[in-house]
Amino acid sequence: MVFIIEQVTKSNFHEQMKKTLNKYLPLAYGSYFNILAAFSARTAAQKAFKVFCTPRKGSVLPAQQAFLEQATNGVTQINEQKIQTYQWSGHKETVLLLHGWESNSFRWRKMIGFLQKENYNIISIDAPGHGNSSGEIFNVPLYVDGIREVVSQYQPKYVIAHSVGGMAAIYHQYKYPGNSLEKMVAIGAPSEFSELMDQYKAILKYNSKVGTALDNHVYENYGFRIKDFSTSAFAREITIDGLLIHDELDEIAPVSASERVHANWKNSRLIKTEGLGHSMHQDEVSNSIIDFLKS
């Protein structure tokens, strides 16, 4: 009994320590960036953006490995970046799967089952810095570089993307139209990069000097201002058919993001759910996607 109490106490202690670190570590980062900006705003922005782009999880876990080993594994090389691909072969159209932040291709295990029943040819990739892909940094432009190469190599007709993967899919179609894609599904995807950065600022509480330097850093390295990266704006230029699925109670990305994209995407349909959360692994979601692909 003493041993059990001791183990529970240790467990509670570790949980409390984790909560404390999660609460105060971001504030420590913010204070550090504020102090650093007083000497070099450029350096502060470089470090702040690196922290923003560094996933804390998303590696393939031992429990996930067996499922991914059922696929044919491949590697797509882009400069020094290795993008891990998985293929579940089928005789029908090729479907590309794009996961979101701090995830990997295992997140599609249920969707893959639905696609296999319809005999689709399935390609899934691990984003940069995730799963079995190389690198420690992840952002949408970097993801899009990998998507462009994979689309060119496998010529998918359909793409299904979740969360930030949806942002990347829309940006890819906006930036590189005229590819093989005919239909796109975006699930629980954010819309405005500025909203993500506002959340980052609220968590770290860095000052306006750091914020301005971050905007300059993004512009110098990626060619756009933070406020200008908007999938709802990009959607005006997209001509392929789209399906947007978003839960009205999504606490990660607000449903207003998909509403704005839908308002500007001429050939899109929006399905709003309630109580399904952000991950959207439910059968009703998968069935809606299959119906859209077959329509």
C-alpha positions in Angstrom: 0.0 0.0 0.0 2.8 2.4 0.9 4.5 1.6 -2.5 1.2 2.3 -4.3 0.8 5.6 -2.5 4.4 6.5 -3.2 4.0 5.8 -6.9 0.8 7.8 -7.1 2.5 10.7 -5.3 5.4 10.6 -7.7 3.0 10.5 -10.6 1.1 13.5 -9.3 4.4 15.3 -8.7 5.6 14.7 -12.3 2.3 15.8 -13.7 2.4 19.0 -11.6 6.0 19.7 -12.7 5.0 19.2 -16.4 2.1 21.7 -16.0 4.4 24.2 -14.3 7.0 23.9 -17.0 4.3 24.2 -19.7 3.1 27.4 -18.0 6.4 29.2 -17.3 8.7 28.0 -20.1 7.0 30.0 -22.8 7.2 33.1 -20.7 10.9 32.5 -20.1 11.4 32.3 -23.9 9.4 35.5 -24.4 11.5 37.3 -21.8 14.7 36.1 -23.4 13.6 37.3 -26.8 12.6 40.7 -25.4 16.0 41.1 -23.8 17.8 39.9 -26.9 15.9 42.2 -29.1 17.3 45.2 -27.2 20.7 44.2 -28.6 19.7 42.6 -31.9 16.1 42.4 -33.1 17.2 40.4 -36.1 18.8 37.7 -33.9 15.8 37.7 -31.6 13.5 37.1 -34.5 15.6 34.3 -35.9 15.5 32.5 -32.6 11.8 33.2 -32.0 10.9 31.9 -35.4 13.0 28.8 -35.0 11.2 28.0 -31.7 7.8 28.6 -33.5 8.8 26.2 -36.2 10.2 23.4 -34.0 7.8 20.5 -33.4 8.0 19.0 -29.9 6.5 15.7 -31.0 5.4 13.9 -34.1 8.1 11.1 -34.3 6.9 7.6 -35.1 6.1 5.8 -31.9 6.8 2.1 -31.4 3.0 1.4 -31.3 2.6 3.2 -34.7 5.5 1.5 -36.5 3.7 -1.8 -37.3 0.9 -0.1 -39.2 3.3 2.0 -41.3 5.4 -1.0 -42.1 2.4 -2.4 -44.0 3.0 0.3 -46.6 5.7 0.5 -49.3 8.2 2.9 -47.9 10.0 5.5 -50.1 12.0 8.6 -49.8 11.7 11.8 -51.8 14.8 14.0 -51.7 14.5 17.8 -51.9 17.9 19.5 -51.6 19.1 18.3 -48.2 15.6 17.4 -47.0 14.4 13.8 -46.9 10.6 13.4 -47.2 9.3 10.0 -46.1 6.5 8.5 -48.3 4.2 5.6 -47.7 2.2 3.8 -50.4 -0.8 1.5 -50.0 -1.3 0.3 -53.5 -4.7 0.3 -55.2 -6.1 0.3 -58.8 -8.1 3.4 -58.7 -7.1 7.1 -58.5 -4.2 8.2 -56.4 -5.0 10.0 -53.1 -2.4 12.1 -51.3 -2.6 12.4 -47.5 -1.1 15.4 -45.6 -1.1 15.4 -41.8 -0.8 18.5 -39.6 1.4 19.9 -36.8 3.1 17.4 -34.5 1.7 14.4 -36.2 2.7 11.8 -38.8 1.2 9.5 -41.4 -0.2 7.2 -38.7 -2.9 9.7 -38.0 -4.6 8.5 -41.3 -4.9 4.9 -40.2 -8.8 5.0 -40.1 -9.1 7.1 -43.3 -6.7 4.7 -45.1 -9.0 1.8 -44.2 -11.9 3.6 -45.9 -9.8 4.4 -49.0 -8.6 0.8 -49.2 -12.1 -0.5 -49.3 -12.7 1.6 -52.4 -9.4 0.4 -53.9 -7.8 3.9 -54.1 -4.0 4.1 -54.6 -2.8 5.9 -51.4 0.3 8.0 -50.9 1.0 9.6 -47.5 4.0 11.7 -46.5 5.6 12.7 -43.2 6.1 16.4 -43.1 9.5 17.9 -42.6 10.6 17.4 -39.0 7.9 14.8 -38.4 7.6 11.0 -38.5 10.5 9.5 -40.5 11.2 12.6 -42.5 14.5 14.5 -41.8 14.9 17.9 -40.3 14.0 19.6 -37.0 12.1 22.6 -38.5 8.6 22.7 -39.9 6.6 25.5 -41.6 4.1 25.7 -44.4 6.5 26.9 -47.2 8.9 24.1 -46.3 6.0 21.6 -46.4 4.9 22.9 -49.7 8.3 22.3 -51.2 7.9 18.6 -50.3 4.3 18.4 -51.5 5.2 19.9 -54.9 7.8 17.2 -55.4 5.6 14.4 -54.3 2.7 15.6 -56.5 5.0 15.8 -59.5 6.3 12.3 -58.7 3.0 10.4 -58.0 0.5 12.5 -59.9 -2.4 12.2 -57.4 -5.9 13.3 -58.4 -7.1 13.9 -54.9 -5.6 15.3 -51.7 -6.9 15.0 -48.2 -5.3 17.3 -45.6 -5.7 17.9 -41.9 -5.1 21.1 -39.9 -1.9 22.9 -41.0 -1.7 20.2 -43.7 -4.8 21.9 -45.1 -3.1 25.3 -45.1 -0.2 23.7 -47.0 -2.5 22.0 -49.5 -4.3 25.3 -50.3 -1.1 27.3 -50.5 0.4 24.6 -52.8 -2.6 24.8 -55.1 -2.5 28.6 -55.1 1.2 28.7 -55.8 1.5 25.8 -58.3 -1.8 25.5 -60.2 -2.2 23.3 -63.2 -1.0 20.1 -61.6 -2.6 16.7 -61.5 -5.0 17.5 -58.6 -8.7 17.6 -59.3 -10.2 17.6 -55.8 -9.1 18.7 -52.3 -10.3 18.0 -48.8 -9.2 20.2 -46.0 -10.2 19.2 -42.4 -10.0 21.6 -39.5 -7.6 23.9 -41.3 -6.5 27.3 -40.0 -6.7 30.2 -42.4 -4.7 33.2 -41.3 -1.0 33.0 -40.5 -1.4 36.2 -38.5 -3.9 34.5 -36.2 -1.3 31.7 -35.4 1.4 34.3 -34.7 -1.0 36.3 -32.5 -1.5 33.1 -30.5 2.2 32.6 -30.3 2.7 36.2 -29.1 -0.1 35.8 -26.5 1.6 32.7 -25.1 5.2 34.0 -25.0 4.3 37.6 -24.4 7.1 39.0 -26.5 7.1 42.7 -27.3 6.3 44.6 -30.4 10.0 45.0 -31.3 10.2 41.2 -31.5 7.0 41.1 -33.5 8.1 43.6 -36.1 11.4 41.8 -36.4 9.6 38.5 -36.9 7.5 40.0 -39.7 10.7 41.2 -41.4 12.3 37.8 -40.9 9.4 36.1 -42.6 9.4 38.6 -45.5 13.1 38.3 -46.1 13.1 34.5 -46.1 9.7 33.6 -47.6 8.7 36.7 -49.6 5.4 37.6 -47.8 4.3 39.5 -44.8 2.7 37.6 -41.9 -0.7 39.4 -42.6 -0.5 38.5 -46.3 -0.4 34.7 -45.8 -4.1 33.9 -45.9 -5.7 30.7 -47.3 -9.0 32.5 -47.5 -7.4 35.0 -49.9 -5.5 32.2 -51.8 -8.8 30.3 -52.2 -10.0 33.0 -54.7 -7.5 31.6 -57.2 -8.3 27.9 -56.8 -10.5 26.3 -59.5 -10.5 22.6 -58.5 -13.3 21.2 -56.4 -13.0 21.5 -52.6 -14.5 20.0 -49.5 -14.0 21.8 -46.2 -14.9 19.9 -43.0 -14.7 21.8 -39.6 -16.2 21.3 -36.2 -18.0 24.3 -34.7 -16.5 23.6 -31.3 -12.9 23.1 -32.6 -10.6 24.6 -29.9 -7.4 24.4 -32.1 -8.6 26.2 -35.2 -11.8 28.2 -35.2 -14.6 27.2 -37.6 -14.5 30.7 -38.9 -11.3 29.8 -40.8 -13.1 27.3 -43.0 -16.1 29.7 -43.4 -13.8 32.4 -44.8 -12.1 30.0 -47.1 -15.4 28.6 -48.3 -16.8 32.1 -49.0 -13.9 32.7 -51.4 -13.5 29.3 -53.0 -16.0 29.1 -55.8 -16.1 25.3 -56.2 -16.1 24.4 -52.5 -18.5 22.8 -50.1 -18.4 23.3 -46.3 -19.6 20.6 -43.8 -19.8 21.9 -40.2 -20.0 19.3 -37.5 -20.6 19.8 -33.7 -18.7 17.9 -31.0 -16.3 15.9 -33.2 -13.3 17.9 -32.2 -10.2 18.8 -34.1 -8.8 15.4 -35.1 -11.9 14.2 -37.0 -11.3 10.5 -37.1 -15.0 9.6 -36.9 -16.6 7.3 -39.5 -19.1 10.0 -40.6 -16.2 12.3 -41.6 -14.5 9.5 -43.6 -17.8 8.6 -45.3 -18.3 12.2 -46.3 -14.9 12.3 -47.8 -15.4 9.1 -49.7 -18.7 10.4 -51.1 -17.0 13.6 -52.2 -14.2 11.7 -54.0 -16.7 9.4 -55.8 -19.0 12.3 -56.8 
